[in-house]
Amino acid sequence: MVQRLLVIEDEPTLARLLTYNLTQEGYEVTAEDHGGAGYDRAISQSFDLILLDLMLPGMNGLEILGKLRSQGITTPTIILTAKNGEEEVVQGLKSGADDYITKPFGVSELLARVDAVLRRTSGGEETVPVPAEDGNKIILGELEIYPEKYEVILGGHQINLRPKEFEVLLYLARKPGVVLTRDDLMNAVWGFDYIGGQRTVDVHVSSLRKKLELDPDSVHIDSIRGVGYKLVVNKKKGSHHLV
């Protein structure tokens, strides 16, 4: 069955670009350029995913998302935000968005994020609750992570990681199955002011992979060419939960 996407974006060039590339990937795309019209479309028709710009005429993206969720409409949503829109991203995620993408973005990153959200929300991947920042143990199959102690157990064996390797793994583990860009990882682990290049991320991921080879059938890190990385957990090896 063809998956139906709703694009709510008021910038004409970007809206056409989104519609064209998503259609080329086999999705059925409906586009609206006004907040009110987008909201009306979202509540009157059934969609598999919504791509929602935050800055819209008539009704902004956060208002749309809030009203949809308050009415019990849980259509998976990816918010589109400006590069300096960190506060809006946080608000959007708290309001029920499933992911976000920062403008300007590449087509490969867009398609990867759409695919990841659709697979998670359609049952193709099992979702994992986001842990509170209180030192909870995170369990992903045979992988156990202790954020407060910087300890990792895989298949019953302790894995010795350097601090930044641990932080990269923790960030990936909090969004298993989600494609995270190198910029995502760079900003989360090293901070926005870090002057090093993205090669730093690649080096740490490469080192992590070697250390996770102890049980590659349980968990491994996939590369998404030209985009970034995602943590893949084999559901047959165990369930995902927090303790």
C-alpha positions in Angstrom: 0.0 0.0 0.0 1.3 3.5 -0.9 2.1 5.6 2.2 0.5 9.0 2.3 2.4 12.0 3.4 1.2 15.5 4.2 3.7 18.4 3.7 2.8 21.7 5.4 5.4 24.2 4.2 4.8 27.8 3.0 8.1 28.3 1.1 7.2 27.4 -2.5 10.6 26.2 -3.6 11.1 24.0 -0.6 7.5 22.6 -0.8 8.1 21.7 -4.5 11.4 20.1 -3.7 9.9 18.0 -0.9 6.9 17.0 -3.0 9.1 16.0 -6.0 11.6 13.9 -4.0 9.1 12.2 -1.8 6.9 11.4 -4.9 10.0 10.0 -6.6 10.5 7.6 -3.7 6.9 6.3 -4.2 5.0 8.2 -1.5 1.7 9.9 -2.2 2.2 13.5 -1.2 -0.3 16.3 -0.4 1.0 19.8 0.2 -0.4 22.8 2.0 1.2 26.2 2.3 -1.0 27.7 5.1 -1.2 26.6 8.7 -5.0 26.6 8.9 -5.3 24.7 5.6 -2.7 22.2 6.7 -4.5 21.7 10.0 -7.8 21.2 8.3 -6.3 18.6 5.9 -4.6 16.8 8.8 -7.9 16.3 10.7 -10.0 15.5 7.7 -7.9 12.9 6.0 -5.7 10.0 7.0 -1.9 10.3 6.5 1.0 8.0 7.5 3.3 11.0 8.3 3.3 14.8 8.4 6.2 17.0 7.5 5.5 20.2 9.4 7.2 23.6 9.1 7.2 25.5 12.3 6.9 29.0 10.8 3.6 29.2 8.9 1.0 31.8 8.2 -2.3 31.5 9.9 -1.3 28.9 12.5 2.2 28.0 13.3 3.5 24.5 13.4 3.6 24.2 17.2 -0.1 25.3 17.4 -1.0 22.7 14.7 0.9 19.9 16.5 -0.6 20.8 19.9 -4.2 20.8 18.5 -3.7 17.6 16.7 -2.3 15.8 19.7 -5.0 17.3 22.0 -7.6 15.7 19.7 -6.0 12.3 19.8 -4.5 12.5 16.3 -1.2 10.7 16.6 0.0 10.9 13.0 3.8 10.6 13.1 5.3 14.1 12.6 8.7 15.4 11.6 9.1 19.1 12.2 11.1 21.4 9.9 13.0 24.1 11.7 15.6 26.8 11.1 19.2 26.2 12.2 18.9 28.4 15.3 15.5 27.0 16.3 16.7 24.8 19.2 14.0 26.0 21.6 11.3 25.3 19.1 12.7 21.8 18.5 12.5 21.1 22.2 8.9 22.4 22.3 8.0 20.4 19.3 9.4 17.2 20.7 7.6 17.8 24.0 4.4 18.4 22.1 4.6 15.1 20.4 6.8 15.4 17.3 8.6 12.2 16.4 11.7 13.8 14.9 13.0 17.0 13.4 15.2 18.1 10.6 17.1 21.4 10.4 17.1 23.6 7.4 18.9 23.6 5.1 19.0 19.8 4.7 20.0 17.4 2.0 17.6 15.1 0.2 19.4 12.0 1.5 19.0 13.1 5.1 15.3 13.9 4.6 14.5 10.5 3.0 16.4 8.7 5.7 14.5 10.4 8.5 11.1 9.9 6.8 11.9 6.2 6.3 13.1 5.7 9.9 10.0 7.3 11.4 7.7 5.4 9.1 9.4 2.1 10.0 9.2 2.8 13.7 5.7 3.9 13.8 4.3 1.3 11.4 5.7 -1.6 13.4 8.8 -2.2 11.4 10.9 -1.4 14.4 10.2 -1.5 18.1 10.2 1.9 19.8 12.1 2.7 23.0 11.0 5.1 25.7 13.3 8.0 26.2 15.0 7.7 29.7 14.9 10.5 32.2 18.3 12.2 33.0 18.5 10.4 36.4 20.9 7.6 35.8 18.3 5.0 34.7 19.7 1.7 33.3 18.9 1.5 29.6 18.4 -2.0 28.2 18.5 -2.6 24.5 18.5 -6.3 23.8 21.8 -7.6 25.2 23.1 -4.1 25.7 22.9 -2.4 29.1 24.0 1.2 29.6 24.4 3.0 32.9 24.5 6.7 32.1 25.4 7.9 35.6 28.4 5.4 35.9 29.6 5.6 32.3 29.4 1.8 32.2 28.3 -0.5 29.4 27.5 -4.2 29.5 27.1 -6.3 26.3 26.1 -9.9 26.5 27.1 -10.0 30.1 30.5 -8.6 29.5 31.7 -5.1 30.5 32.8 -3.0 27.5 35.5 -0.4 28.3 34.7 2.9 26.5 36.4 6.2 26.5 34.2 9.1 27.8 33.3 10.4 24.3 32.7 6.9 22.9 30.3 6.3 25.8 28.5 9.6 25.1 28.2 8.8 21.4 26.7 5.4 22.2 24.3 6.8 24.8 23.0 9.4 22.3 22.5 6.7 19.7 20.9 4.4 22.2 18.3 7.0 23.2 17.0 7.0 19.6 17.5 3.4 18.4 16.7 2.9 14.7 16.7 6.7 14.2 19.2 8.1 11.6 21.3 10.7 13.4 23.5 13.0 11.4 27.1 13.7 12.1 26.0 17.2 13.1 23.5 15.8 15.5 26.2 13.7 17.2 28.8 16.5 17.0 26.5 19.0 18.7 25.2 16.6 21.3 28.5 15.1 22.4 31.1 17.9 21.6 28.9 20.9 21.7 28.1 23.7 19.3 31.4 25.5 19.9 33.6 22.5 19.0 36.0 23.5 16.3 37.0 20.0 15.1 35.5 18.4 12.0 33.0 15.7 11.5 35.9 13.2 11.1 36.0 13.2 14.9 32.6 11.6 14.9 33.6 9.0 12.3 36.7 8.0 14.3 34.7 7.5 17.5 32.0 5.5 15.8 34.6 3.3 14.1 36.2 2.6 17.5 32.7 1.9 19.0 31.9 -0.6 16.3 35.1 -2.6 17.1 34.2 -2.8 20.7 30.6 -3.8 20.0 31.8 -6.7 17.8 31.7 -8.8 20.9 28.0 -9.4 20.1 27.2 -8.0 16.7 24.1 -10.0 16.3 22.6 -8.2 19.3 23.4 -4.6 18.5 25.5 -2.7 15.8 25.9 0.7 14.3 24.8 1.2 10.7 26.2 3.9 8.4 23.8 5.8 6.3 25.9 7.0 3.4 26.1 10.8 3.2 23.9 11.3 6.3 25.1 9.7 9.5 24.5 6.7 11.8 21.9 4.7 13.6 22.0 2.1 16.3 20.3 -1.2 15.3 19.0 -3.6 17.9 18.1 -7.2 17.0 14.7 -7.7 18.6 15.2 -11.5 18.7 18.0 -11.0 21.2 15.8 -9.2 23.8 13.3 -6.5 24.4 13.9 -2.8 24.9 13.1 -1.2 28.2 14.3 0.9 31.1 14.9 -0.2 34.7 
